[in-house]
Every structure is written in structure tokens, then in C-alpha cells.
């Protein structure tokens, strides 16, 4: 076996999986205002951008050949409510950002999150009752409006990340009824109630609102894998075009099982906590950042992922362009 490992040329000839820029989606955070760049303290190298600065940032993504970006908002506290109604504001931050991105970069894929946690005073992904329980159908009613607002702004993909039951079918029906038949749905089908989301919640401003609350009543138990197949199957039946597994590295087995079972376009989210760990260890000289990041992203491909949302997208694209 070592004969084929001896030289770079023979290692290349037998390489089974290859990572390219086509595999990478760059998450971006947008804030109101002009000429604003705010570092996310728990995610070194990641910033929130006002729309004018975001366009400059996204231009780098386009230059490096990334196929898509995923937009996440940081909403002003004054606009947050218990029911998250700002999510459905057609003049809100996200639809304005979508319109600006599609005008400037018409060939770039633009994905928007469909969930209420950036917009709610309590930090949950939906509408709650007096006990704090997240209500399923009442939440879906708002999510449908949010998806339609994004579609009207020109988004290519809506990505419901809330994990409410039945929301994919409801959103697909609403989109089709309004003639947004080309708007794709990326369903966060197997999203686990994970401890790896902390830095993201800082980035979108929901961490303090959520406080000691949890999302265990609607996100998946990390002990389960059969349940993930059930969730994915339901979402595909309801009209999902792509499915998402989130987080990434602790769930490579889920990626593999989903791809083997359904063969559908399967994405994985290399989440904020995973990013922060690699960045922190690399900054201390404990890891070679470039080597480890490319290794991790290739592992997602090896597990069966068709594409990867990662905060390393720009850096990885640059490394791939130079050759690893």
C-alpha cells in the first residue's frame, strides 16, 4: 500500500475525494448603517458588515469563485418582539440586503435563513406561549411570510432552520401560490440541539435574549440518528430541494446515512463553535490552521456532503486557488 503513497503524483492519482471552491458557501452577517464593520469577538476573523461594506466583502467571494453566500442579520433591539414580526417586514434588513446583492452580483447564489431567533425578544426560533413553549403552527404562519418576503426580494434559496414540523410543505405551497416556483428550499432537516452554536448566537445577537433557555423541544437530540432519517424523509416529501445537517464534525455519521439513504443534495454546516475551536488552537500554535481546515472540509466531502457552509470559505478558497 505504501508504494502508492510514496510520491505526490501517485497520491493524486488515487485520491478519492477532492475539495473545490464549488463546495463552499460563505455565511455573512449584516447590520444596519453605513461604513460599519464590527468584529464578532467569539469568532476571530468574522465580522458583521453594513450593507455597503458587505458588498465589498462579498466581491471577494465572487472573485475567488464561491458559488453562494448565506445571509444572517443582526437586528436592532428596538425591532425585536415576542412574535418576531420584523422577520416579515418587506423593507427589513434582509430583503434590502438580498436585493442589493442580486443587483450587484446577479450570478451569485444568495441564501437567506428562515427562522425567528434574530428577531425575537426571547431568542427562540418561534412564537412562544405563556410557559415559554415554542408554538408550531403559529410559528409557521410567520415563517411563510418571512420566506415570501425574501422570495419577493429576489433570493435564490430560502433555508428554514427553525425545525418546526410541517414548515417545508407550508413554505413550498406559499411560494408556489405566489408564483415563486424557482425559489429553492434548503431545509435544515437534521439540526441538533447542540452546544456548538454559541458564537453564532453572539453574531446575530440572540445569545443574551435566549439566556439559560434551550431549544431541546424542537431541535434534535444529539443521541439520535434514525430520527434524522425520518426528519429528512419528511422534508423531501414536503418539497425540500436540499437538506442540511447541522453541526458538522460531530455528525459525519448522519451526513453519510442521509446521503446513502436518499441521494438528495446534502449540505453540512461547519458551525461557529467548530470554527472558533480551530481558530483558537491555531492562534496558539497548537494546530496548523491551513492543514487542519482543509482536512476537516475534505472530511465533509468524504462523508457525502455536496456542499459546506463554513466561516473558513474565503480562506479555504484562497488556499485552494494557490494549491494545497
WOSUL-V203890 format. One record per run of one state. SS is the DSSP state (2 for helix, 1 for strand, 0 for the rest). FROM is the first residue (numbers start at 1). TO is the last residue. If there is no record, write none. Layout:
# WOSUL-V203890
ss=(SS | SS)
from=(FROM | FROM)
to=(TO | TO)
This chain:
# WOSUL-V203890
ss=(0 | 2 | 0 | 2 | 0 | 2 | 1 | 0 | 1 | 0 | 1 | 2 | 0 | 1 | 0 | 2 | 0 | 1 | 0 | 2 | 0 | 2 | 0 | 1 | 0 | 1 | 0 | 1 | 0 | 1 | 0 | 2 | 0 | 1 | 0 | 2 | 0 | 1 | 0 | 2 | 0 | 2 | 0 | 1 | 0 | 2 | 0 | 1 | 0 | 2 | 0 | 1 | 0 | 2 | 0 | 2 | 0 | 1 | 0 | 2 | 0)
from=(1 | 2 | 6 | 8 | 14 | 21 | 24 | 32 | 37 | 40 | 47 | 51 | 64 | 68 | 74 | 77 | 80 | 81 | 82 | 85 | 89 | 93 | 105 | 109 | 115 | 120 | 121 | 128 | 129 | 134 | 135 | 136 | 154 | 157 | 161 | 167 | 178 | 184 | 193 | 195 | 205 | 207 | 211 | 220 | 221 | 226 | 239 | 242 | 247 | 249 | 263 | 266 | 271 | 272 | 284 | 289 | 304 | 307 | 311 | 313 | 323)
to=(1 | 5 | 7 | 13 | 20 | 23 | 31 | 36 | 39 | 46 | 50 | 63 | 67 | 73 | 76 | 79 | 80 | 81 | 84 | 88 | 92 | 104 | 108 | 114 | 119 | 120 | 127 | 128 | 133 | 134 | 135 | 153 | 156 | 160 | 166 | 177 | 183 | 192 | 194 | 204 | 206 | 210 | 219 | 220 | 225 | 238 | 241 | 246 | 248 | 262 | 265 | 270 | 271 | 283 | 288 | 303 | 306 | 310 | 312 | 322 | 324)
